[in-house]
Amino acid sequence: MLFVESQFVLLFLPLIFFLHESLRKLTSQVWFLIGASLLFYGAWNPWLLILLSGSICLNYLISLGITGGRNRLLFIAGLAMNLLPLAYFKYSGLIAQSAGLPFSAGFFGEALGSLLPLGISFFTFQQIAYLADVHTKRVLPPSFDRYALFISFFPQLIAGPIVHHAQFVPQIRPERERSTLLLVGLFLFTIGFLKKTQIADHLAAVVDPLYALETHTFTSSLKATLGYTFQLYFDFSGYSDMALGLAAIFGFRLPQNFNSPYKARSITDFWRRWHMTLSNWLRDYVYIPLGGNRHGAARTYLNLMLTMLIGGLWHGAAWTFVLWGGLHGLFLAVERLAKSAFPSISLGLLAPIVTFVIVSLLWVLFRAENFETALAVYRGFLSFDVPKFDLDLALIAAAGAICLFPNSNQFAARVETWADARKFHLDARRIATRMAVYWSVSFAAAVTLVVSFYTSRLDIPAYAIVANDDGNGSVDNKDGDFRSNFFSKRIFRYPGPKVFIVGSSFSGGMGSFEFTHDGQVFRSTSVGIGGNGFLNSLRSANAILDVPGVDTVFISASPLNFGITTTSAAFADECIRPLAGVISGLEPARLKDCEPTPLEASEFLGILMMKPSKPQYIQFQNFAYELLHAYDRKPYKFDVIDLDNPQRLQNISAELSRIASTDDPPNDLTNGADDKFAWSERQISESLRLDGEVATALRQLRERADARGVRLIAYDTPTVSNHDAPHIYPIGFHERYKRSMEVLMADVGIPYLDLSGILPWRADAMLDFIHPMPAIRKNVHEILLFEAFTDAPAIEASSEWKQ
């Protein structure tokens, strides 16, 4: 369970807070928080509670033994007891791989990587520091319940900060700051939540595909480096803010972990601001015990290097982390040497810039999976291209600008001062009672509004075509064709076998069915996003593979879904973010792909003419204008059209549909083949190369489907792919497309169904320029089911489970 998960925010936190504030005695509150923390930790993997509970109990017993006089041997045994599980779970794979052992990729690799206990690095370091202080008689063991809460306290358990016992245990007292801290805690948690979900996660969508590239340009290296620099900060500091906020809600102050690190004027200053609790721990329990700066310059530099190498290894079990830590140690040593040799020289205003550049470049090693990936990013800086300011760079620049503002702890201090100055008072028990009633509803409403606001401004909106059909082929379109296909059907929660049809808006209106096959009741539905490109369909299918009970997944591979997207590649400015995880609640695995901005299905040609400034729309705008002009139809006055009105846009595309379907094409518009409208048709192989290595992504998708026992089938849809729709494609295009797709799908091992010719092109059967009536699309759904399940007729889903 993580802080940003809905079950934590909407259920666990308000419930635990309410019950905690209902308890009067301190001992009851302490044991309750211990139990709640173990529940929080066990929600991830209950078996690892044995590791955490055993570690707490054994460390406490050892501390009692050390206090009783059996000092040195018990302390060494305690160190070994803490370090061995950390080495086993976290570093066995690295050790075995480095030693060239044959099982390094088996049990010691993937198995242990998947079992790495959350927070083991944090609670191991906290307990080592505690034993060290007991060993040196700087502290006496507290009562067991207070020690157990100090280690297990859920706000700091999985992602820090690394809390020192002297900072926490004395706060366990009957009278704690409650009113002001509660306000500060809510403020910090909210800020941290927004930093993680609204900044870091969106930056990750930019950064992750870049680190999957094998070669880089200057622009991609710049985006990868700066993007990750800010992603890591907002991710880690966001979790730290949430931890500090949660602790404050329960009346505890945790140490600050970040203090505007990208404002640092040197690497030394950076480590005083970045992950401050780790820096303090390394200083107190590694650097100083090694001798610190007490044994001459050479020994000081060696101690710095060893400390930072350990710090790098603490962050991750890979040699890239070790090198990252070693280079930081080298820069610390060089800074110390330069300061002693040239004490009067200063970089002045350049100091923070130089420091930021060094830190950012070193983050490449921290993020890269291996040295080859890091070198590819570094080599990209040696190429020359002028960075084009697009939405990705705008997001990165905005994140960088936010780093220049006062940090969250500085704002929180002002909130606390404001509350104290006004004698601000919050009754924690009364608030707890109200939170139990209102928290979930209000937070859910706020999240819904945020998601709606965000998705409504994306190039691919979170809508599906689910038109109302009265059974006679007519469509009630007064609200447009936009109704959510993900939230209206309960197939995701159906315990039996499932079939999904994935594609664009065409797939979104194919209905839902229930049928029997081999004695099992199947439910089948379509999942479509308006304007979906082929590669985004891959992401959707990739996410759906993780839905329990999936038997078969159909994925659309029509020219509209694939060909038009690739045609516009030369004009695309950016890559589309995956939406499958946002809409369905599932996190899609990262595929090495990238696609240009696709067309939005319901708007199609209409919106293209309304947005002539976008270069990727120019050729389509020209075509639509020439088409209307050829039939002596004047274009609409698009400057007065509401862009958010689906009905108006439907009218435009329906008008174009009637024009193109009922009249003979004029002589001067030869199927889009003249010089006024050039499709820039390319071979499919060239499209694959330019549009994100589709074949590689398809193979990954097929391999994931095979591993899950899911049947994957590609299909072409009877829409503008039809041979009878020459007003869309150049003559002969579809035949070449079909042959290329058959070769591609055979190469990646996915069956391919060509349904493009099963229905004739008729204007009265069309909803708009590209979409047949829903009744026709339901027929296509049934045909797909008959192709895959030949022994069972499909029946349309009843309203009981469809709605």
C-alpha positions in Angstrom: 0.0 0.0 0.0 1.4 3.3 -1.1 0.5 6.9 0.0 -0.9 7.7 -3.4 -3.2 4.7 -3.7 -6.9 5.2 -3.4 -7.3 2.6 -0.7 -4.8 4.4 1.5 -6.2 7.9 1.0 -9.9 7.0 1.0 -10.0 4.1 3.5 -6.9 3.4 5.5 -5.9 7.0 6.5 -9.3 8.4 7.6 -10.2 5.1 9.4 -6.9 4.9 11.3 -7.0 8.6 12.2 -10.5 8.3 13.5 -9.8 5.3 15.6 -6.5 6.7 16.9 -8.2 9.9 18.1 -10.9 7.9 19.8 -8.3 6.4 22.1 -7.6 8.3 25.4 -4.6 6.5 26.9 -1.1 7.0 25.4 -0.3 3.3 25.7 -3.4 2.4 23.7 -2.5 4.9 21.0 1.0 3.6 20.8 0.0 -0.1 20.4 -2.8 1.0 18.0 -0.3 2.8 15.8 2.1 -0.2 15.9 -0.8 -2.5 14.7 -1.9 0.0 12.0 1.7 0.2 10.8 2.1 -3.5 10.6 -1.3 -3.7 8.7 0.0 -1.0 6.3 3.2 -3.0 5.7 1.5 -6.4 5.5 -0.9 -5.1 2.8 2.0 -5.4 0.4 3.1 -8.9 1.4 1.9 -10.4 4.7 4.8 -12.9 4.8 7.3 -10.1 5.1 5.7 -9.1 8.4 7.8 -11.9 9.8 11.0 -10.1 8.7 10.0 -6.7 10.0 8.6 -8.0 13.4 11.5 -10.4 13.9 14.0 -7.6 13.1 12.3 -5.3 15.6 12.2 -7.9 18.4 15.8 -9.2 17.9 17.3 -5.7 17.7 15.6 -4.7 20.9 16.8 -7.8 22.7 20.3 -7.2 21.5 20.2 -3.6 22.7 19.1 -4.9 26.2 22.1 -7.3 26.1 24.5 -4.6 25.1 23.2 -2.4 28.0 23.7 -5.3 30.3 27.4 -5.4 29.7 27.8 -8.0 26.9 28.9 -5.2 24.6 31.2 -5.7 21.7 30.3 -9.2 20.5 26.6 -8.5 20.7 27.0 -5.3 18.8 28.9 -7.1 16.0 26.2 -9.8 16.0 23.6 -7.1 15.8 25.3 -5.5 12.8 25.5 -8.8 11.0 21.9 -9.6 11.8 20.8 -6.3 10.2 23.2 -6.4 7.2 22.7 -10.0 6.1 19.0 -9.7 5.2 19.7 -6.5 3.4 22.6 -8.1 1.5 20.5 -11.2 0.8 17.4 -9.5 -0.5 19.0 -6.5 -2.2 22.5 -7.4 -3.3 22.6 -11.2 -3.9 21.8 -10.7 -7.6 24.6 -8.1 -8.0 27.1 -10.3 -6.2 26.2 -13.4 -8.1 26.1 -11.6 -11.5 29.4 -9.9 -10.8 30.9 -13.3 -9.8 29.6 -14.9 -13.0 27.6 -17.5 -11.2 25.2 -19.5 -13.4 22.2 -18.8 -11.2 22.6 -15.0 -11.1 19.6 -14.6 -13.5 17.4 -17.1 -11.7 16.7 -17.2 -8.0 19.3 -14.6 -7.1 18.1 -12.3 -9.8 14.5 -12.0 -10.7 13.1 -13.9 -7.7 14.8 -11.8 -5.1 14.2 -8.6 -7.0 10.5 -9.3 -6.8 10.7 -10.1 -3.1 12.7 -7.1 -2.0 10.9 -5.9 1.1 9.7 -2.4 1.0 11.7 0.0 3.2 14.3 -2.6 4.2 17.1 -0.1 3.5 15.5 2.5 5.7 14.6 0.4 8.8 17.9 -1.4 8.6 19.9 1.9 8.8 17.6 3.2 11.6 18.3 0.0 13.7 22.0 0.1 13.0 22.2 3.7 14.2 20.2 2.7 17.3 22.5 -0.2 18.2 25.6 1.9 17.6 24.3 4.6 20.0 23.4 2.0 22.6 26.9 0.4 22.1 28.6 3.8 22.7 26.3 4.5 25.7 24.8 7.6 24.1 21.3 6.3 24.7 19.5 3.7 26.9 16.9 1.4 25.4 13.3 2.8 25.7 10.3 0.6 26.4 9.6 -2.1 23.8 6.4 -0.5 22.6 8.1 2.9 22.0 11.0 1.2 20.2 8.6 -0.8 18.0 6.6 2.3 17.1 9.9 4.2 16.3 10.8 1.5 13.7 7.4 0.6 12.3 5.7 4.0 12.2 4.1 3.8 8.8 4.6 7.4 7.5 8.4 6.8 7.4 8.6 3.0 7.0 8.9 2.5 3.3 10.5 5.7 1.9 12.0 7.5 4.8 13.1 9.9 6.0 15.8 7.9 8.0 14.7 8.9 11.5 17.1 8.9 14.5 15.6 7.5 17.7 16.6 10.7 19.6 14.3 12.6 17.2 11.3 10.4 17.6 11.1 8.5 20.9 11.0 11.6 23.1 7.9 12.8 21.2 5.9 9.8 22.5 4.3 11.5 25.4 0.7 12.3 26.5 0.7 15.9 25.6 1.8 16.5 22.0 1.3 19.4 19.6 -2.0 18.5 17.9 -3.9 21.5 16.6 -1.3 23.3 14.6 0.5 20.1 13.6 -2.7 18.7 12.2 -3.1 21.7 9.9 0.6 21.6 8.9 0.3 17.9 8.3 -2.7 18.2 6.0 -0.9 20.9 4.1 2.4 18.9 3.7 0.5 15.7 2.7 -1.4 17.6 0.0 1.7 19.3 -1.4 3.6 16.0 -1.5 0.6 14.2 -3.1 0.5 16.8 -5.9 4.3 16.7 -6.4 4.2 13.0 -6.9 1.0 12.5 -8.9 0.8 15.7 -10.9 4.5 16.5 -11.6 6.7 13.4 -11.1 4.4 10.9 -12.7 3.8 13.1 -15.8 7.6 13.7 -16.1 8.0 9.9 -15.9 5.8 9.6 -19.0 8.3 11.8 -20.8 11.5 10.3 -19.4 10.8 6.5 -19.5 10.5 6.2 -23.3 13.6 8.3 -23.7 15.8 5.9 -21.6 14.5 3.0 -23.8 16.1 4.5 -26.9 19.3 3.0 -28.2 20.5 6.2 -29.9 20.0 9.8 -28.9 20.1 13.3 -30.4 21.0 16.3 -28.4 17.3 17.1 -27.8 16.5 13.6 -26.5 19.5 13.6 -24.3 18.6 17.0 -22.9 15.0 15.9 -22.2 16.1 12.6 -20.7 18.7 14.3 -18.4 16.7 17.3 -17.2 13.4 15.4 -17.2 14.8 12.8 -14.8 16.5 15.4 -12.7 13.2 17.0 -11.9 11.2 13.7 -11.9 13.4 12.2 -9.2 13.3 15.3 -7.0 9.5 15.7 -7.1 9.0 12.0 -6.7 11.3 11.5 -3.7 10.6 14.9 -2.1 6.9 14.3 -2.7 7.0 11.1 -0.7 9.0 12.8 2.0 6.5 15.6 2.2 3.7 13.1 2.5 5.6 11.2 5.2 6.2 14.4 7.2 2.6 15.4 6.7 1.2 12.1 7.8 3.4 12.1 10.9 2.3 15.6 11.8 -1.4 14.5 11.4 -0.7 12.0 14.2 1.2 14.5 16.3 4.9 13.7 15.4 7.6 15.8 13.8 9.9 14.0 11.4 13.2 15.5 10.2 13.2 17.5 7.0 14.7 15.5 4.1 15.1 18.0 1.3 15.9 21.7 1.3 15.9 23.1 -2.2 18.8 20.9 -3.4 18.9 22.3 -6.9 19.8 25.7 -5.4 23.0 24.3 -4.0 26.2 26.2 -4.7 28.5 23.2 -4.6 28.4 19.4 -4.4 29.1 19.7 -0.7 26.2 22.1 -0.3 24.0 19.7 -2.5 24.5 16.9 0.0 23.5 19.2 2.9 20.2 19.7 1.0 19.5 16.4 -0.7 18.3 13.4 1.2 19.5 15.1 4.3 18.7 12.3 6.7 20.8 9.9 4.7 23.7 12.4 4.5 23.6 12.8 8.2 23.5 9.0 8.7 26.5 8.4 6.4 28.4 11.2 8.2 27.7 9.9 11.7 27.9 6.2 11.2 30.4 5.7 8.3 32.5 8.8 7.6 33.3 9.7 11.2 33.9 6.1 12.4 36.3 5.7 9.4 38.3 8.6 10.8 36.6 11.6 9.2 39.2 14.4 8.6 41.3 13.5 11.7 44.1 11.7 10.0 45.4 13.9 7.2 44.3 15.0 3.8 44.9 11.6 2.0 42.9 9.7 4.6 40.1 12.3 4.5 39.7 11.9 0.7 39.7 8.1 1.0 37.0 8.3 3.7 35.0 10.6 1.5 35.2 8.1 -1.4 34.3 5.1 0.7 31.4 6.9 2.3 29.9 7.9 -1.0 30.5 4.5 -2.6 28.5 3.0 0.3 25.9 5.7 -0.3 25.6 4.9 -3.9 25.3 1.2 -3.2 22.6 1.9 -0.7 20.4 3.4 -3.4 20.5 0.4 -5.7 22.1 -2.9 -6.4 23.9 -2.0 -9.7 27.3 -0.9 -10.6 25.8 2.3 -12.1 24.8 3.3 -8.6 28.3 2.6 -7.3 29.9 4.7 -10.0 27.4 7.5 -9.3 28.3 7.5 -5.7 32.0 7.3 -6.5 31.9 10.3 -8.8 30.0 12.3 -6.1 32.8 11.3 -3.7 35.4 12.5 -6.3 33.7 15.8 -6.7 33.5 16.3 -2.9 37.2 15.5 -2.7 38.1 17.9 -5.5 36.0 20.7 -3.9 37.7 20.2 -0.6 41.2 20.2 -2.2 40.3 23.3 -4.3 39.0 25.2 -1.3 42.2 24.5 0.7 44.4 25.4 -2.2 42.5 28.5 -3.5 40.4 29.7 -0.5 39.8 33.2 -2.1 38.5 31.9 -5.5 34.7 31.7 -5.9 32.5 31.0 -8.9 30.0 33.6 -7.8 26.7 33.5 -9.7 28.0 30.5 -11.8 28.3 28.3 -8.7 24.7 27.0 -8.6 24.6 26.6 -12.4 27.8 24.5 -12.5 26.6 22.5 -9.5 23.2 21.8 -11.2 24.8 20.7 -14.4 27.1 18.3 -12.7 24.3 16.8 -10.5 22.0 16.5 -13.5 24.7 14.7 -15.6 25.4 12.3 -12.8 21.7 11.5 -12.5 21.9 9.8 -15.9 24.0 7.0 -14.3 21.5 6.8 -11.5 18.5 6.3 -13.9 20.2 4.2 -16.6 19.7 0.4 -16.3 23.3 -0.2 -17.4 26.4 1.6 -18.6 25.4 1.3 -22.3 22.2 3.2 -21.7 24.0 5.9 -19.8 26.7 6.2 -22.5 24.0 6.5 -25.2 22.5 9.5 -23.4 25.9 11.1 -22.9 26.8 10.6 -26.6 23.6 12.3 -27.6 25.0 15.6 -26.2 27.8 15.4 -28.8 25.4 15.4 -31.7 24.1 18.7 -33.0 20.5 19.6 -33.4 18.6 22.7 -32.3 16.1 21.7 -29.5 12.5 22.4 -30.5 10.4 23.8 -27.7 7.5 21.3 -27.4 5.1 20.2 -24.7 7.7 17.9 -23.2 10.3 20.6 -22.8 7.5 23.0 -21.5 6.7 20.5 -18.8 10.4 20.1 -17.9 10.9 23.8 -17.8 7.8 24.3 -15.6 9.1 21.7 -13.2 12.4 23.5 -13.1 10.7 26.8 -12.4 8.9 25.3 -9.5 12.2 24.3 -8.0 13.1 28.0 -7.8 10.2 28.7 -5.5 10.4 28.3 -1.7 10.2 24.6 -0.8 7.3 22.9 0.9 8.8 23.0 4.3 9.3 26.8 4.0 5.7 27.1 3.1 4.7 24.8 6.0 6.7 26.9 8.4 4.6 29.9 7.3 1.4 27.9 7.8 2.5 27.0 11.3 3.4 30.6 12.1 0.1 31.8 10.8 -1.8 29.2 12.9 0.1 30.0 16.0 -0.2 33.7 15.7 -4.0 33.4 15.3 -4.3 30.8 18.1 -5.7 28.5 15.5 -7.4 25.6 17.1 -8.5 22.3 15.5 -10.3 19.7 17.6 -8.7 16.5 16.4 -11.4 14.2 17.6 -14.2 16.3 16.1 -12.3 16.5 12.8 -11.7 12.7 12.9 -15.4 12.1 13.3 -16.2 14.4 10.4 -13.4 12.9 8.2 -14.9 9.4 8.7 -18.1 10.8 7.1 -16.9 13.3 4.5 -13.3 12.4 3.6 -13.9 9.7 1.0 -16.7 11.5 -0.8 -15.0 14.9 -1.0 -11.6 13.5 -2.0 -13.1 11.3 -4.6 -15.0 14.3 -6.1 -11.9 16.4 -6.1 -9.9 13.6 -7.9 -12.7 13.1 -10.4 -12.7 16.8 -11.2 -8.9 16.9 -11.6 -8.8 13.9 -13.9 -11.7 15.2 -16.0 -9.9 18.6 -16.3 -6.7 16.9 -17.3 -8.0 14.4 -19.7 -10.3 16.9 -21.4 -7.2 18.7 -22.6 -5.3 15.8 -23.9 -4.9 15.0 -27.6 -6.6 11.7 -26.9 -9.6 12.3 -24.7 -10.8 9.7 -22.3 -14.0 9.0 -24.2 -15.5 6.1 -26.2 -18.1 6.0 -28.9 -21.2 4.4 -27.2 -24.1 5.9 -29.1 -27.8 5.2 -28.1 -29.4 2.8 -30.6 -33.1 2.3 -30.6 -32.8 -1.0 -32.6 -33.8 0.6 -35.9 -30.4 2.0 -36.7 -31.2 5.5 -35.6 -28.9 7.3 -33.2 -29.8 9.6 -30.4 -26.9 11.9 -30.6 -28.1 15.0 -28.7 -25.2 14.8 -26.3 -22.7 13.7 -28.9 -21.2 10.2 -29.0 -19.1 10.7 -26.0 -19.8 8.3 -23.1 -17.3 6.6 -21.0 -16.8 2.9 -22.1 -14.6 2.0 -19.1 -16.8 3.1 -16.2 -20.2 1.9 -17.6 -19.5 -1.8 -18.0 -18.9 -4.1 -15.2 -16.9 -6.6 -17.3 -13.7 -5.7 -15.4 -15.3 -7.0 -12.2 -16.9 -10.1 -13.8 -15.2 -13.2 -12.3 -15.7 -15.4 -15.5 -13.7 -15.4 -18.7 -13.6 -12.2 -20.7 -13.0 -11.0 -24.3 -11.9 -7.5 -25.1 -11.9 -5.7 -28.5 -9.3 -2.9 -28.4 -9.1 -0.1 -30.9 -10.2 3.4 -31.6 -13.7 5.0 -31.5 -14.9 2.4 -34.0 -14.2 -0.3 -31.4 -15.8 1.8 -28.7 -19.2 1.4 -30.2 -19.2 -2.3 -30.9 -21.5 -3.2 -27.9 -21.2 -5.9 -25.3 -22.1 -9.6 -25.5 -22.5 -12.7 -23.4 -22.1 -16.2 -24.9 -21.3 -19.8 -23.8 -18.2 -21.7 -25.0 -17.0 -25.1 -23.7 -19.5 -24.8 -20.9 -18.3 -21.5 -19.7 -20.2 -18.1 -19.8 -18.0 -15.5 -21.5 -18.6 -11.7 -21.5 -17.2 -9.7 -24.4 -16.9 -5.9 -24.7 -15.1 -3.3 -26.6 -12.6 -0.8 -25.3 -12.0 2.2 -27.5 -10.6 5.7 -27.1 -11.6 8.3 -29.7 -8.8 9.1 -32.1 -6.7 6.1 -30.9 -3.6 5.5 -32.9 -2.3 1.9 -33.4 0.5 2.3 -30.8 -1.9 3.6 -28.2 -4.1 0.6 -28.9 -1.0 -1.5 -28.0 -0.8 0.3 -24.7 -4.5 -0.3 -24.0 -4.2 -4.0 -24.9 -1.0 -4.2 -22.8 -2.9 -2.9 -19.8 -5.9 -5.2 -20.4 -3.6 -8.3 -20.3 -3.4 -7.7 -16.6 -7.2 -7.8 -16.1 -8.0 -11.1 -14.2 -9.8 -13.7 -16.4 -8.9 -12.3 -19.8 -9.2 -15.1 -22.4 -8.9 -13.2 -25.8 -7.9 -9.8 -26.9 -8.6 -8.4 -30.4 -6.6 -5.4 -31.4 -7.5 -3.1 -34.3 -5.0 -2.7 -37.1 -7.0 -0.8 -39.7 -5.5 2.0 -41.8 -7.5 4.5 -39.9 -6.1 3.2 -36.7 -2.6 2.8 -38.1 -2.2 4.2 -41.6 -3.5 7.7 -41.0 -1.4 8.0 -37.9 1.8 7.0 -39.7 0.9 9.3 -42.6 1.0 12.3 -40.3 4.3 11.3 -38.7 6.2 13.9 -40.7 4.1 16.6 -39.1 4.0 15.3 -35.5 5.4 17.4 -32.7 5.2 15.0 -29.7 4.6 11.5 -28.5 1.3 10.5 -27.0 1.1 9.5 -23.3 -0.4 6.1 -22.4 -4.0 6.6 -21.1 -4.9 2.9 -20.6 -3.7 3.0 -17.0 -5.5 6.3 -16.2 -8.8 5.2 -17.6 -9.0 1.5 -16.6 -7.1 1.9 -13.3 -4.4 -0.4 -14.5 -0.8 0.5 -14.9 0.4 -0.3 -18.4 3.9 -1.8 -18.8 6.3 0.4 -20.6 6.7 -0.4 -24.3 9.4 1.0 -26.4 7.2 3.0 -28.7 6.3 6.5 -29.7 3.6 7.8 -32.0 2.7 11.1 -33.6 -0.5 13.0 -32.7 -3.4 11.0 -34.1 -6.7 12.4 -35.3 -9.6 12.6 -32.9 -12.3 10.4 -34.4 -15.4 12.4 -33.8 -13.9 15.7 -35.0 -11.9 14.2 -37.9 -11.9 16.7 -40.8 -14.0 19.3 -39.1 -11.5 20.2 -36.3 -8.7 20.0 -38.8 -10.1 22.9 -40.7 -10.7 24.8 -37.4 -7.1 24.5 -36.3 -5.1 25.4 -39.4 -2.1 26.5 -37.3 -1.2 23.0 -36.4 1.2 21.7 -39.1 0.3 18.1 -38.8 -3.3 19.0 -39.9 -2.4 21.0 -43.0 -2.7 18.2 -45.6 -6.0 17.1 -44.1 -7.3 20.7 -44.0 -6.4 21.2 -47.6 -8.2 18.0 -48.6 -11.4 18.9 -46.7 -11.4 22.4 -48.2 -10.8 21.1 -51.7 -13.5 18.5 -51.2 -16.1 21.0 -50.2 -15.1 23.5 -52.9 -15.3 20.8 -55.5 -18.9 20.2 -54.7 -19.7 23.9 -54.6 -20.2 23.8 -50.8 -19.0 26.7 -48.8 -17.1 25.9 -45.6 -18.6 26.6 -42.3 -17.6 29.8 -40.5 -15.4 27.9 -38.2 -14.4 30.8 -36.2 -17.8 30.9 -34.4 -18.0 27.2 -33.7 -17.7 25.9 -30.2 -14.8 23.5 -30.3 -16.1 21.5 -27.3 -19.6 20.9 -28.9 -19.6 17.3 -30.1 -23.0 17.8 -31.8 -21.6 20.6 -34.0 -18.6 18.5 -34.9 -20.8 15.5 -35.7 -22.8 17.7 -38.1 -19.7 18.8 -39.9 -18.4 15.2 -40.4 -21.8 14.0 -41.3 -22.1 16.7 -44.0 -18.7 15.6 -45.4 -19.9 12.0 -45.3 -23.0 12.8 -47.4 -21.0 14.8 -49.9 -18.4 12.1 -50.4 -20.8 9.2 -50.4 -23.7 10.3 -52.6 -22.0 12.3 -55.4 -19.5 11.2 -57.9 -16.0 12.4 -57.3 -15.1 15.4 -59.5 -12.5 15.0 -62.2 -10.0 17.3 -60.5 -9.9 15.3 -57.2 -8.5 12.0 -58.3 -8.8 10.0 -55.0 -6.4 12.2 -53.2 -3.6 11.6 -55.7 -3.2 15.1 -57.2 -0.7 17.7 -56.1 -3.3 19.5 -54.0 -3.6 16.6 -51.6 -0.8 14.2 -51.2 -1.1 11.4 -48.7 2.7 11.1 -48.6 2.0 7.3 -48.7 4.9 5.3 -47.4 5.7 1.6 -47.3 4.6 0.0 -44.0 8.2 -1.0 -43.2 9.2 2.7 -43.3 6.2 3.6 -41.1 7.3 1.0 -38.6 10.8 2.5 -38.5 9.6 6.0 -38.0 6.7 5.4 -35.7 8.3 3.7 -32.8 9.4 0.1 -33.7 5.9 -1.3 -33.9 7.1 -4.8 -34.7 9.2 -4.8 -31.5 6.2 -3.6 -29.4 3.9 -6.2 -31.0 6.3 -9.0 -30.2 6.5 -7.8 -26.6 2.7 -7.7 -26.4 2.4 -11.1 -27.9 5.0 -12.5 -25.5 3.2 -11.0 -22.5 -0.1 -12.4 -23.8 1.5 -15.9 -24.2 2.9 -15.7 -20.7 -0.6 -15.1 -19.4 -2.3 -17.6 -21.5 -4.2 -14.9 -23.4 -5.1 -15.3 -27.1 -4.1 -12.2 -29.1 -5.7 -11.5 -32.5 -5.3 -8.5 -34.9 -8.2 -7.4 -37.1 -9.0 -4.8 -39.7 -12.4 -3.0 -39.5 -15.0 -2.3 -42.2 -14.9 1.5 -42.0 -12.9 3.8 -44.3 -10.7 0.7 -45.0 -13.4 -0.5 -47.4 -12.6 -1.0 -51.0 -15.8 0.8 -51.8 -14.6 4.0 -50.1 -12.2 5.5 -52.7 -12.8 9.0 -51.4 -10.5 8.3 -48.5 -7.6 6.3 -49.8 -5.6 6.5 -53.0 -6.4 3.8 -55.5 -4.6 0.6 -54.6 -3.6 1.7 -51.2 -5.6 -0.8 -49.2 -4.3 -3.8 -51.2 -0.7 -2.8 -50.5 -1.6 -2.1 -46.9 -3.3 -5.5 -46.4 -0.3 -7.4 -47.9 2.1 -5.5 -45.6 0.1 -6.1 -42.5 -0.2 -9.8 -43.3 3.6 -10.0 -43.5 4.0 -8.0 -40.4 1.6 -10.0 -38.3 3.0 -13.3 -39.5 6.5 -12.1 -38.6 5.4 -11.3 -35.0 3.2 -14.3 -34.6 -0.2 -12.7 -34.3 -3.2 -14.0 -36.3 -4.7 -11.3 -38.6 -8.3 -11.1 -39.7 -9.1 -8.8 -42.6 -12.8 -7.7 -42.2 -12.5 -4.6 -44.4 -14.5 -5.9 -47.2 -17.5 -7.5 -45.4 -19.7 -4.5 -45.6 -20.4 -2.1 -48.5 -19.9 1.6 -48.2 -23.3 3.3 -47.8 -24.0 6.8 -46.8 -27.3 5.9 -45.0 -25.3 3.3 -42.9 -22.8 5.9 -41.7 -23.0 7.8 -38.4 -20.4 10.3 -39.7 -17.6 10.5 -42.1 -15.8 7.4 -40.7 -18.1 5.6 -38.3 -20.9 3.1 -39.3 -24.0 3.0 -37.2 -23.6 1.2 -33.9 -25.8 -1.6 -35.1 -23.4 -2.3 -37.9 -20.5 -2.2 -35.5 -22.2 -4.7 -33.3 -22.4 -7.1 -36.2 -18.7 -6.8 -36.6 -18.3 -7.7 -32.9 -20.4 -10.8 -33.5 -18.3 -11.7 -36.6 -15.1 -11.5 -34.5 -16.6 -13.7 -31.8 -17.7 -16.3 -34.4 -14.1 -16.3 -35.9 -12.6 -17.0 -32.4 -15.4 -19.1 -30.9 -17.1 -21.0 -33.7 -19.3 -23.2 -31.5 -21.2 -20.4 -29.7 -23.6 -17.8 -30.9 -23.3 -14.4 -29.1 -26.2 -12.7 -27.5 -26.2 -9.0 -26.7 -25.5 -8.2 -23.0 -28.5 -7.6 -20.8 -28.8 -4.2 -19.1 -28.2 -5.8 -15.7 -24.5 -6.1 -16.2 -24.0 -3.7 -19.2 -24.9 -0.6 -17.3 
